[in-house]
Amino acid sequence: MGGLLLVYGLLRFILMSRFGRVVVAIRENETRAQLIGYDPRLFKLLAFVIGAGIAGLAGCLYVNWAGYISPGVFALTMSAQAIIFVLVGGLGTLLGPILGAVLIQWLINTIGDQGTVDPGLGLGIILVAFVLLFPKGIVPLVQAAIQQALTLRKRNVGSPLLADADPLQSGAE
């Protein structure tokens, strides 16, 4: 848990720095960032190095926890799970993959304990459902809902009559 908080804090710090803002700008529009004067190849390389360092740390922690490592441990299933974690939690967020990992692991453990459904089949269904129904993931979906609720509340604060009015009763008479 300490490693997770440390990496999360480090990534949050990096995103608030000039380097992080440039990487986000490159993600959003690489051509525009290049026209402004940034070298996207250099920033992508540095972002990849940071990601590789975090992956190395995760591998070290996994070996320490499991006490065993082999290439079979990180087969296609583990790689697919990591992608599903990100898709379920939310692309472009830091909190999304953490939330996705917790939810999916809880679901896999629950399904695996019951023995009624193969966990691989369950992961496939979740992957297809999120790609088709919620392509941005849970965290961006919740953020958009909260933003929409705040916007509606702001509009209704200025007019107390509209806030208390029942929309079904307004045209009845």
N, C-alpha and C positions, 0 to 999 in steps of 0.2 A: 504494500500500500504506500509505503514511503517513496519507493522508486517511481510509482505512478504519479504521486503528487509532485515529486521533484521534476520529472519530465514534463508534466503539464505546466508547471510554473515556468520552466525554461522555455517551452514553446510559446507560452503567452507573452513572455518577455521578448522573445525573438519577433513575434508578430507585431508588437508595439514599436519595435525599433525601425530605423530607416530600411534596413535589410528586409525585414518582414513586409513592410509596405510595398517595397519594390517587387518582392516575390508574389504578393497578392496581385499587384498591377500586371505582372507578367502572366499570371493565371487568367486574369480577366481579359486582357487584350495584349498579346505578345508584340504585335506589330507596333502598337501605340507606345509601349514601353521602350521598344528599340528606337523609335523615332525621337523619343525624348532624350535618348542618349545612354540608356543602360544596355549592357551586353547580356541578353537573356541566357546565353550558353553558360556564362560564368555563374549567374545566380541560380540556374537550374542545377549546375554541378554542385554548388555549395549546399543547396537544399537537399540534393541526393546524398551528400556526405553526412549531413545532419541526420537524415532518415536512416542511413546505414549504421551510424553510431547508436541510434536508439534501438535499432533491430539487434545490433550486437549486444547491447546491454540487456535487452529482453532475452536473448539466447543464453547469456551468462546466468541470468536469474532463473531461467527455466531449468538449466542443468543443475544449478544449486538446489532447486526445489525437488526435481525428479531424481537426481542422483544417477541419471543415465541419459545417454544421447546416441542417436544413430540417424543416418539419412532417412530412414523409414518413418521417423517421428514427424518430420516435416514434409510429408507427402502431399498429394493434391488436396486431400481433405482439409488439412490445416491451412493451406493457402486459400482454398475456397471459403473457409470459415472467416478468415481475416477480411476478405472482400465483402462477405455478407455482413460482418460487423459494421463496416463502414457504410454500406448501402442502407442498412436498417437505421443506424444512428443518424446519419446525415453527412452528405458530402460537403466539404468546405468548412467544417466545424471542428473544434477540438474536443468538445464534450460529446458529440454524436457517436464517434467510434467507441468511446468508453461506455456510454449508455447501451449501444448496440451489443457490445461484447457481454455486458452483464445480462441483458435480456435474453440473448441467444443462448448463452451458456446455461442460464436458469431453465430455459425451455428444453434444451438438449438433455439436461440432467433429469428434468421432470418426465420427458417422453421416454428416456432410457430406463428409468426406474419402473415405469408401467409395462414396458415391453410390448405394447400393442402396435406401435408404429416405429418403423426404422428411422433413427435420427437423421440419416442421410436424406431420406425422402422428405422428412419434415423441413430440413434446410432448403431443399430444392423448391418446395412449395412456398416457403417464406421468400426465397430469392425472387421467384416469378411474381409473387404478389406485390412485393415492394417495387420491383422494376416497373410493373404495369400500373399499380394504383398510387404509390407514393414514391416517385422517382427521386425526390430530394431527401427523403428520410424523415425520421420522427422529429428531430430537433428543429430543422427549418420549418416543418409543418406547424409545430407548436409555437414557434416564434412568430410566424405569419398570423396565426389565430390570435395570439396575444396582441400583436400590433393592430389587427383589425378591431378587436374589442376596445382597445384604448382609443382608437380613432373615432369609433362610434360613440364612446363615452364623452370624448371631447366635444363632439358636435352637439350632444344632448345636454351638456352642462350649461351652455349658453341659453338654452330655452327650456325652462322647467316644465312648461305646458306640454312640450313634445315628449319629454322624458316620461311623463305620467300618462300620456294618451295611449289608449288601446287602439292599435291600427285596425282591428276588425270592427270596432264600434264607430269609427270616424265616418264611414260612408253608409251606415245602416239607415239613417233617417232621411 
